[in-house]
């Protein structure tokens, strides 16, 4: 795709500029507490190592395929690859200088590594924001033809239509021979049926499609898919197979070819172990820092609440945490002190989804409580719950006991990890989401969470707070 090649060139130019600048600044600063660089041989070694770091860093970004089309503009994989490349380079350099006894690159570890990493991630984020804005106007999209049975084709196209960053523009569908429909009506979208499965290659050339997506099983099984791949060989279009697995994140899927048979390994979710220990460590450090840095703001908000209405500044409510353990969640009080007693009178006016009670104009909310809730300021004291270990920074929404009592089936899996101050529910619409959609986001997080994904959710949370959606 021409747009993808141009976009990758822009990314490459930006990456090289950032890496070169970071290494140059580190070289210029020259942290040298012991005066090693005062000797000419050391200066020569320092120059050589600086050039080696620069070239290795640039090559690593290529080797780790940080600009591969499949990761551009969607998910956390792009950021993960950038960090893997960066950490790999400096890890290798650290081993080399340790083995050779070289002590002249501390500037690069103190300046180039953190500054370069941050700027690379920031650059990728800015480029992604630009790309997504372009896609909102119909630019920089991959044109695809979806192939398969009507039901499978409709499902895939419907998923593409959701706000999920799929970045695909469906130009048509190809159905098995025997179907005479001229189009498929999917919600408000009318998708033309271009041809049967055997004639896809010709339509790819005619429409300029960038890929053919196979939705589900084709009549003829693997032989039909192999023949379709052969037919596409001269078209420059790629062949994409839509897996039947749902709500499984990419990092949990690994391919392993065995004697020509591609096996898809799906890692099972883990609810304990080193990854969770690291998550807890991040929670402790981040929540302690947040409480310290936000203490002036917390004092001001407490004073405002005390002046606004009678009652305590803080509101404690019993919630259900990991494995059904109950704890007292603390928030700034945003309602009148009789809010719990008044709830029974308002049940019939519930505007929330499923078991969740919500009202856009809840009469129990105080004057200052409205803007506290709008900008999620009432939830800041929950950093204390995170520090204590009842909650995590990121996780499913904290559940009320009455909500948990109404759980059925798979919904109980929400309780397999700690609830969070923020999560996918909060950054994807909050109270505007339906019950099933809220549950789906929480369950998806429970099984697919990662530290990289948590960082992205925290960043999206900041954006949601500044531009509140579904907060009331």
N, C-alpha and C positions, 0 to 999 in steps of 0.2 A: 504494500500500500504506500502510495507516494506520501501521504500525510504522516504516516508512521516513520518513514525514513527521514523526513524533514524534522519531525519532533525529536527523534533520536540524535540527529546532528546538533540540534539546539541544546539538548541535555548534555551531550558530550562536550560541547564548547564550554558550557557553564561549569561542568564538573572539573575540567582541566584548569579553568581559570581559578576556581576556588582552591583546588589542591595546590596549584603553583603559588598562589598568594599565601596560603597557610604555611607552606614550607619556606617561602622567602621571608616571611615575617619572623618565623622561628630562627632562621639562619641569621637574620639581622640582629635580633635581640641577643642571641648567644649567651644563655645562662651558663656561666662558668665560674662557680664559686671558688674553685681551686686553682684558677689561672692556667689550666692545661692548654688553652688556646693561645697562650702567649708564645708557645713554641711553634715554629714553622711547620714541622711534620704533622703536628696535631691539626693545624689549620687545613692542610692538604687532605687529611683524613676526614675532617668535618665537611669539607666541600664534597668529597666523594660520597660520603654517607647521605648528605642532603640530596644530592642528585639521585642516588639509589632509592631513597625513600620516595622521592617525587615520581620516578619512573615506575616503581613497584606499586604505588598507590593507583596510578592511572591504569596500569595493566590489570590490577586486581578488580577494579570496577568493571573492566571488560570481561575478565574471566568469570566473575560471579554473575554475569548477565544481568546487570542492574538496569539495563535499558532494553530488556527483552519485551517485545510487544505484548505478551500475555500478562505482564505485571504492571503495565503502564496505566496509571489513572484509576486503579481499583485495588482495594485491600491493603494489607500491611506488608505483603511480600516484597514490594519494591524497597521500602524503608529497611526491611530486615536484611536484604541483600547488600544494600549500601553499608550498613553497619558491620555485616560479616566481612565484607571486603576490607574495610578500614581496620577493624580489630585484628584481622588476619595479618595485614601488613605490619602493623606495629608489634604484634605478638612475635612475628618472625624476626623483626629487627631487634627486639629485646633479647631474644635467644642468641642472635649473632653477636651482639655487643657484649653479652655476658660471657660467652665462650671465648671471645677474643680479648676480653679485658679492656674494651674501648669505653671511655667515659666522656664522650664529647657530644652526645645527642640528647641531653636532658631538655634542651629547649624545644625539641620536636615533641617530646612526650608531654611537656608542660603547656605548650602553646599550640603546635600544629594539630595534635590529636584531638583535643576537645574543641578547638575553634573550627578546625576543618570538618569534624563530624557534625557539629551543630549547623554549620553553614550548608553542608551538603544536604542534610535533612530539610532545612528551611527552604533551600532552593527547590528540592523535589516537591515540597508541599506547595510552593508558589506556582510552579509549573503545572502541578495537578489541578490547582484551583483555576488556573487559566484554561486548561484543557476542558474541565467540566463546564465552565462558562461557555466555551465554544460549542460543546456538545448540546447545551440547552438550546442553542440556535440551529441545531441540525448539522453542525460542522464536525469534522474529525470523527465520524462514525464509521464503523466497519459494516459494509453492506453484506447481508447474508441471505441465503436461501435455506429454508428449513425443510427437511425431508423426513417423511415417515407417515405413519397412520394418522388420520385426522385428529384423534383425541390427543395423541402424543405431540403433534405439531401445535395444536392449540395451547397445550400446557406450557411448552417451551416459549412460545411467543408471548403468552401472558406473563411469564416470569421475566422476560426481557422488558416488558412494558412497565414493570415496577421500578421504583426509584432505587436501584441497586447498583448502579455504575456498570451495567453490562456493556454499554457503549455500542450496541448493535442496532443497525437499521435493517429491519426485515423487508426485503424487496419483493418477496413472494414465497410461495410454498410449492413443494413437489409431492404429490400423493401417489400411492401405488396405482397401477393400471386398473381401470374399471370405475374410478370415481369421476363423475361428470360435473361436479360443482365448479363454477367459475371463480368462486371466492370463498373465503372463510370469514365469518363475522365473529370477531373476538372482542367482546365488550363494545367499545365505540370504534374499534379499528376494523377496517375492511382490508383483508389481505388477499391479493389475487393468487389464484392457483395457476402457476405458470406452465406446468407440464407434469408428466409422470416421472417416476424415479429414474428410468433408463435414459431420459433426455436432459438430465440436469446439466451436463457439461456444456451443451449448446446454449442453454439459458444463462449460464455463468458468464460466458463470453458476451452474450447479448446485453445483459444487465450490468456488467462490470462488477459482479459480486466478488467480495474479498474472501468469502468462506462459505462452505456448505455445512450446515449443522444437521447431523443425523439425530433425530428425536426418537428414542426407543429402538426397538428391534425392527429391521427391515425384513420383508418377505424374501427368504433365501439366506437369512442369517449372516454369518461372517463372510461367506462367499460374496454376497451382494455388496457388503461394505468394501471388500477388497477390490471388486470390479469398479465400484464407484471411485475409489482412490485412483485406480489406473486411468479412468476416464478423465479425471481432473488434472492429470500430470502436465498437460500442456497449457493449462489455463491460468497459472499463477495463483489459483485460489487454494486455500488450505481446507483440510477436512477436519471437522470438529465433531466429536462424539459426546452427546449429552448423557451423562451418567444418570442412572435411575436413583442413585443415593440422594437424599434431600437433607439439608441442614447439617452437612458435614463440611468443615472448613478444609481448604486445600492442604495446609501443612499436615493434616492427619492422613492424607492419601499418598501412598507411595507405589510406584510401578516397579515390578520385577519380572523381566522376561525369562521364561524357562523353556528352552528348546522351542523358541518361536511362539510360545503361548504367553501373552502379556497378562500377568496376574496383578490385580489391584489390591494392595494391602491397606486396610483401614485401621489405624491405631485406635484402640479403645480409650475412652476417657479415663484420666487418672485423677483421683480425689485426695491423694496424699503423696508424700515424697518430696524430693528436692525442689521441684518447681513450685510447690505450694509453700515450702519453707522460704524460698526467695521472695515469693509474693508477700509473705508475712513481714519479712525484713523491710521490704519497700514500704509497706503500710506503716510500720512503726516509725521509720525515719521521716516519711513524708507527712504523716499526721502530726508528729511532734513539731516539725518545722512549721507546718501550717498554723498550729495553735499559737506558736511563738510569734510568728510574723503577723498573724491576724488579730492578736490580742487587743491592739488599740481599737480596731473596728468592732470587735466583739463587745468591748466595753461601751462604745457609743450606741450600738444597737440595743444593748441591755437597758441603757438609760432611756432611749426612745420608747421602748416597750413599756417600761415602768411608768413613764409619763402619759402614755396613750390610754391605758385602761387599767382597772384594778385587777390584781392577781399576780401570781408569780411570774418572773421573767422567763423561766424555763418551763417546758412542758415535757413530761415523761410519759411514755406510753409503752405498754408491753408489746413486743414483737417476737416473731418466731425466727430463729437463726438457723445455723447449720445443724443438720440432723435433728431438727425439731426442738432444739434448746431455746428456751425463752430468755429474753433479756429486756432491760429497760432502755429504750431508745430516747435520746434527749434531743430536743429541738427548742428553738426560740418559740415562745407562745405567740401564735398568730390568730387565735380565736378567743372568744369570751370564756370565762372560767366554767360556765355551765354547758360547754359545747358537747361533752359526752352525754349528758342528760337530755339535751335537746335533739340528739341524733334520731331518736325513735320517732319524733314528730315529722322528720324530714325524709324518712325512708322512701316514701312514695314519690318524692321529687328527685330521686337519684338519677344523675346523668352519666354516671361512671359505667365502665364496662364490666359485665359479669359480676363478680363478688366485690368489686372495688366501688366504694361510695365516693362520688364526686358531684359537686354542683358548681357551675360557673359563677353563680351569684349566691354563694352560701351566706345566709344572714348571720351566721355565727362568727364570721371572719371580722376581725377588728379593722380599724382604719389603716393603721400602719401594717397590719397583717397582710393586706392586699398586695402591697409592693414587696413585702418580705417574701411572700409566696411566689409572686411573679418572677422575681430574680433569684429565687432559691436561697435567699439569705437566711431563712429560718432553719435551714439544714446545716449551717456551718458548725453548730455544736456537736454534730455527729462525728467530727474528727476525734472527739473524746472516746466515742464508742469504737472507732477504728484503733486508737491507741490501746484501749483495754483488751481488744481482741474479739469483741462481739461482732464487728462488721469489718468490711474491707473497703478500700477506696472505690473499687469497681466490682460490681456483682449484680445479682438479681435484686429486684425491689424488695425491701423489708416487708414481710407479711404480717398482717394482723392475725391473732389466734382464730377469730371468727371466720376469716378467709380460708385459713388452712383447714379448718373443720369441714369446709365445703369442697375441698379438693377431691378430684376423682382421677383415677388412672395415672397417666404420665406426669400430671401437673406437680405431683409430689417431688419430682426430680429437681424442682427449684431449690429444694432444701439440702441438696448435696454439697453445696459450698456456701460460704458466708455471704449474706446480703451486702450490697454496696451502697455507698452514698450516691453514686451514679452508676449507669449501666446502659445497655443497648435500649432498654425501655425508655429511659430518660432522654436519650439523644435522637430517638426516632418518633417523637410525637407525644410521649407521655400520656396524659389523660385523653388525648384525641384518638388513641388507638383502641380498637375493639378488644374484647377479652381474648379471643383466640390469637390475635396478633401479638398482644402483650405476653402471653404465655410462650409463644413461639420464639420471641426475641430472648426471653429469659432462659429457655431451655437451650437455645443455640449457644448462648454465652457459657452456660454450665459445662457443655461438652467440648467447646472449642476455644476457650479463653487462652490468651498468651500475654506475656508482659508487653510485647510490642503492640498487641491489640489494645491492652489497657491504656497505654500511652496515647493511642489514637482516640480512644473513647474520652479520656480526660481532656484532650485538646478540643474535641467536638463539644464537650460539656461547656467549656468556656464560651464557645461560639453560641450555644443554645441559651446560656445565661444572658448574654448580651442581646440576643434576639429571641426572646422567650416564645415557645410554641407549646401549647397544651398545658401551660402551668397555671393552675387556679385552685 
